[in-house]
């Protein structure tokens, strides 16, 4: 493919997206991560540059995909002073895939436009296997013309690609997706925890849940893990706490009371406070089963 692509943030999601595009014969030219060994290892695997700076990432690519951890990290890589992706960025396109507050996407777009670059939201509602296989559920927002320009790239990353609308709107939708997912996760943990306390067979209980109104996608992905205490991380408790906070703040800003979102946020905050934030979000069950964590 003619477009040169670089990645900033090559943890498990970013690295697997880079591998996917490389497999699809895109030119992945550079990678960068705050944890340099991760970037060095991936660069060697892909035959890409381990960029020594953010400016070097921009210089090496036409399209730069960012997959960083939070709002502060996103603003840092798009810094208006010092080393930054904005240096020499005229004509470049940034696709920003982290789960961020909507206003951060708006600010990044403003900064990009100020130097003659373009910015697009690429919010993901999937996990690591989907990143590797190109089956992400990908929600995009920003200028439609920019979306159309990078469509060949996006179509190789996603089998469920949606253009949502103006900048910030994909982040709003993603916040709602994760808010509902996290509420379901916390609710399922309480249901299974209570079932265990009552002495019920949890395999039977999960089967009944699956055939009734208690069914959910979370039951499919997390139910057995909660029962068996297998919390191998695909979406961490720390990320669940962050995303629950984003949604709760959006509700507060609109004046909408959201007691379930608030309670869920507190539960994932508690999970983090107990040092369990690196576990998968299914680890919230450690708070609801008797004899696990108090």
Phi, psi and omega per residue, in radians:
X1 nan 2.619 -3.021
X2 -1.365 -0.549 -3.118
X3 -1.289 2.281 3.064
X4 -1.551 2.327 -3.008
X5 -2.114 2.410 3.047
X6 -2.231 2.779 -3.140
X7 -2.188 2.374 2.976
X8 -2.058 2.054 -3.030
X9 1.688 1.596 -3.071
X10 -2.107 0.914 2.879
X11 -1.246 -2.762 -3.022
X12 -1.125 -0.616 3.110
X13 -1.287 -0.958 -3.094
X14 -1.055 -0.740 -3.132
X15 -1.091 -0.719 -3.121
X16 -1.289 -0.514 3.009
X17 -1.159 -0.710 3.103
X18 -1.099 -0.755 3.110
X19 -1.068 -0.730 3.141
X20 -1.049 -0.825 -3.120
X21 -1.170 -0.631 3.071
X22 -1.081 -0.746 3.108
X23 -1.080 -0.497 -3.127
X24 -1.574 0.256 3.051
X25 1.223 0.394 2.943
X26 -1.392 2.704 3.117
X27 -1.560 1.743 3.082
X28 -1.607 1.839 -2.906
X29 -1.684 -0.440 -3.059
X30 -2.705 2.610 3.041
X31 -2.384 2.646 -3.117
X32 -2.585 2.457 3.060
X33 -2.612 2.567 3.074
X34 -1.048 -0.507 3.021
X35 -1.630 1.627 -2.975
X36 -0.975 -0.690 -3.137
X37 -1.015 -0.624 3.108
X38 -1.091 -0.781 3.131
X39 -1.153 -0.697 -3.122
X40 -1.099 -0.763 -3.132
X41 -1.111 -0.799 -3.131
X42 -1.173 -0.699 3.125
X43 -1.025 -0.756 3.116
X44 -1.107 -0.700 3.140
X45 -1.119 -0.719 -3.036
X46 -1.608 -0.167 -3.045
X47 1.243 0.576 -3.109
X48 -1.883 2.933 3.054
X49 -1.297 2.288 2.891
X50 -1.461 1.682 -2.988
X51 -1.127 2.298 -3.141
X52 -1.388 -0.198 -3.110
X53 -2.693 2.890 3.080
X54 -1.151 -0.711 3.123
X55 -1.051 -0.620 3.116
X56 -1.167 -0.558 3.062
X57 -1.067 -0.877 -3.117
X58 -1.072 -0.707 -3.119
X59 -1.133 -0.439 -3.023
X60 -1.622 -0.047 -2.975
X61 -2.521 2.836 3.006
X62 -1.677 -0.604 -3.122
X63 -2.182 2.203 -3.141
X64 -2.030 2.126 -3.137
X65 -1.779 2.152 3.134
X66 -1.871 2.347 3.109
X67 -2.395 1.307 -3.073
X68 -1.797 -3.124 -2.908
X69 -1.525 -0.600 -2.995
X70 -2.807 -3.113 -3.089
X71 -1.006 -0.809 -3.086
X72 -1.090 -0.730 3.129
X73 -1.129 -0.671 -3.134
X74 -1.142 -0.797 3.133
X75 -1.153 -0.560 -3.130
X76 -1.155 -0.736 -3.114
X77 -1.293 -0.338 3.033
X78 -1.853 0.658 -3.104
X79 -1.064 2.543 3.132
X80 -1.525 -0.099 3.016
X81 -2.397 2.807 3.104
X82 1.232 -2.904 3.127
X83 -1.072 2.329 -3.012
X84 -2.827 2.655 2.999
X85 -1.138 -0.290 -3.098
X86 -1.363 -0.252 -3.127
X87 -1.237 2.132 -3.122
X88 1.164 0.510 -2.984
X89 -1.623 0.039 -3.111
X90 -0.977 2.239 3.130
X91 1.468 -0.094 -3.135
X92 -1.485 2.797 3.097
X93 -2.102 2.284 3.075
X94 -1.909 2.262 3.034
X95 -1.977 2.042 -2.990
X96 -1.876 1.976 -2.943
X97 -1.859 -0.018 3.136
X98 -1.267 2.747 3.006
X99 -1.458 1.906 -3.033
X100 -2.245 2.884 2.989
X101 -1.199 2.519 -3.085
X102 -0.932 -0.652 -3.080
X103 -1.144 -0.428 3.108
X104 -1.235 -0.705 3.065
X105 -1.072 -0.697 3.108
X106 -1.108 -0.740 -3.139
X107 -1.173 -0.714 3.109
X108 -1.092 -0.725 3.090
X109 -1.073 -0.722 3.111
X110 -1.054 -0.792 -3.136
X111 -1.141 -0.697 3.124
X112 -1.119 -0.806 3.133
X113 -1.057 -0.594 -3.107
X114 -1.105 -0.412 3.131
X115 -1.927 0.203 3.086
X116 1.457 0.335 3.111
X117 -1.856 3.038 3.126
X118 -2.137 2.691 -3.100
X119 -2.386 2.479 -3.138
X120 -2.403 2.408 2.977
X121 -1.384 2.406 3.024
X122 -2.339 1.240 -3.036
X123 -1.321 2.312 -3.043
X124 -1.860 2.371 3.055
X125 -2.098 0.904 -3.115
X126 -2.583 -3.017 -3.075
X127 -2.267 -2.860 -2.935
X128 -1.073 -0.836 -3.140
X129 -1.036 -0.655 3.141
X130 -1.199 -0.621 3.065
X131 -1.073 -0.717 -3.112
X132 -1.259 -0.606 -3.029
X133 -1.630 -0.066 -3.127
X134 1.309 0.532 -3.113
X135 -2.089 0.528 3.102
X136 -1.080 2.586 2.869
X137 -1.571 1.911 -2.936
X138 -2.075 2.135 -3.134
X139 -1.949 2.150 -3.045
X140 -2.037 2.625 3.085
X141 -2.633 2.693 -3.084
X142 2.348 -2.801 -3.137
X143 -1.180 2.278 -3.101
X144 -1.070 -0.593 -3.138
X145 -1.131 -0.628 3.100
X146 -1.198 -0.772 3.072
X147 -0.950 -0.798 -3.118
X148 -1.120 -0.606 -3.117
X149 -1.166 -0.586 -3.107
X150 -1.816 0.207 -3.100
X151 -0.980 -0.714 3.119
X152 -1.037 -0.580 3.085
X153 -1.245 -0.859 -3.088
X154 -1.062 -0.641 -3.109
X155 -1.195 -0.379 3.073
X156 -1.495 -0.265 3.104
X157 -1.655 -0.363 -2.955
X158 -2.390 2.397 2.959
X159 -1.767 0.000 3.132
X160 -2.432 1.332 -3.018
X161 -1.723 2.246 -3.138
X162 -2.267 2.314 2.947
X163 -1.636 2.058 -3.000
X164 -1.540 -0.808 -3.079
X165 2.697 -2.512 -3.062
X166 -1.228 2.833 -3.076
X167 -0.952 2.309 -3.112
X168 1.755 -0.397 -3.047
X169 -1.309 -0.597 3.085
X170 -1.129 -0.675 3.106
X171 -1.146 -0.605 3.072
X172 -1.121 -0.808 3.136
X173 -1.110 -0.754 3.132
X174 -1.074 -0.691 3.113
X175 -1.079 -0.682 3.127
X176 -1.232 -0.687 3.077
X177 -1.000 -0.877 -3.081
X178 -1.257 -0.538 3.070
X179 -1.056 -0.873 -3.124
X180 -1.155 -0.723 3.099
X181 -1.034 -0.780 -3.106
X182 -1.191 -0.670 3.056
X183 -1.062 -0.780 3.106
X184 -1.070 -0.698 -3.119
X185 -1.131 -0.823 3.138
X186 -1.131 -0.671 3.118
X187 -1.151 -0.732 3.113
X188 -1.110 -0.704 3.122
X189 -1.063 -0.692 3.108
X190 -1.203 -0.711 3.136
X191 -1.098 -0.797 3.127
X192 -1.225 -0.631 3.097
X193 -1.096 -0.738 3.100
X194 -1.171 -0.694 3.089
X195 -1.016 -0.745 3.113
X196 -1.118 -0.722 -3.138
X197 -1.132 -0.516 3.114
X198 -1.450 -0.087 3.129
X199 1.440 0.292 3.140
X200 -1.352 2.666 3.040
X201 -1.298 2.057 -3.009
X202 -1.291 -0.498 3.055
X203 -1.135 -0.761 3.058
X204 -1.068 -0.764 -3.095
X205 -1.095 -0.718 3.115
X206 -1.130 -0.656 3.101
X207 -1.122 -0.716 3.096
X208 -1.140 -0.789 3.078
X209 -0.920 -0.759 -3.038
X210 -1.167 -0.333 -3.102
X211 -1.817 0.109 -3.052
X212 -2.324 -2.975 -3.135
X213 -1.164 -0.136 3.094
X214 -1.463 -0.022 -3.113
X215 -1.215 2.630 3.096
X216 -2.895 2.874 3.037
X217 -1.071 -0.631 3.135
X218 -1.110 -0.640 3.081
X219 -1.015 -0.705 -3.134
X220 -1.176 -0.732 -3.023
X221 -1.516 -0.517 -2.953
X222 -2.112 -0.296 -3.009
X223 -1.045 -0.905 -3.132
X224 -1.119 -0.654 3.120
X225 -1.113 -0.694 3.091
X226 -1.088 -0.755 -3.132
X227 -1.103 -0.745 -3.021
X228 -1.671 0.038 -3.134
X229 1.021 0.664 3.060
X230 -1.779 1.730 -3.053
X231 -1.967 0.699 3.021
X232 -0.969 2.318 -2.858
X233 -1.483 2.104 2.930
X234 -1.985 -0.606 3.072
X235 -2.541 1.911 -2.898
X236 -1.310 2.775 3.009
X237 -1.055 -0.601 3.091
X238 -1.100 -0.735 3.092
X239 -1.181 -0.650 3.106
X240 -1.076 -0.714 3.107
X241 -1.112 -0.773 3.135
X242 -1.075 -0.815 -3.067
X243 -1.242 -0.605 3.059
X244 -1.102 -0.630 3.108
X245 -1.165 -0.729 3.117
X246 -1.005 -0.826 -3.125
X247 -1.156 -0.727 -3.139
X248 -1.080 -0.718 3.114
X249 -1.133 -0.720 3.095
X250 -1.033 -0.722 3.097
X251 -1.107 -0.749 3.133
X252 -1.097 -0.678 -3.126
X253 -1.171 -0.510 3.112
X254 -1.582 -0.101 -3.106
X255 1.343 0.354 -3.102
X256 -1.688 2.097 3.092
X257 -1.230 2.321 -3.123
X258 -2.382 1.334 -3.059
X259 -1.097 -0.611 3.129
X260 -1.211 -0.744 3.094
X261 -1.083 -0.692 3.141
X262 -1.142 -0.765 3.140
X263 -1.139 -0.673 3.123
X264 -1.151 -0.748 3.079
X265 -0.987 -0.794 -3.139
X266 -1.102 -0.632 -3.135
X267 -1.171 -0.769 3.121
X268 -1.266 -0.556 3.007
X269 -1.057 -0.715 3.124
X270 -1.140 -0.700 3.083
X271 -0.995 -0.768 3.102
X272 -1.134 -0.754 -3.097
X273 -1.077 -0.493 3.120
X274 -1.489 0.056 3.119
X275 1.435 0.364 -3.089
X276 -1.854 0.164 -3.026
X277 -1.130 -0.374 3.129
X278 -1.418 -0.205 3.055
X279 -1.260 2.812 2.988
X280 -1.034 2.756 3.126
X281 -0.996 -0.412 3.061
X282 -1.056 -0.336 3.112
X283 -1.140 -0.165 3.054
X284 -1.077 -0.363 3.072
X285 -1.130 -0.381 3.090
X286 -1.105 -0.328 3.134
X287 -1.573 -0.253 -2.971
X288 -2.000 -0.239 3.086
X289 -1.591 2.297 3.100
X290 -1.064 2.448 3.095
X291 1.482 0.004 3.073
X292 -1.682 -1.812 3.068
X293 -1.821 2.509 3.138
X294 -1.261 nan nan
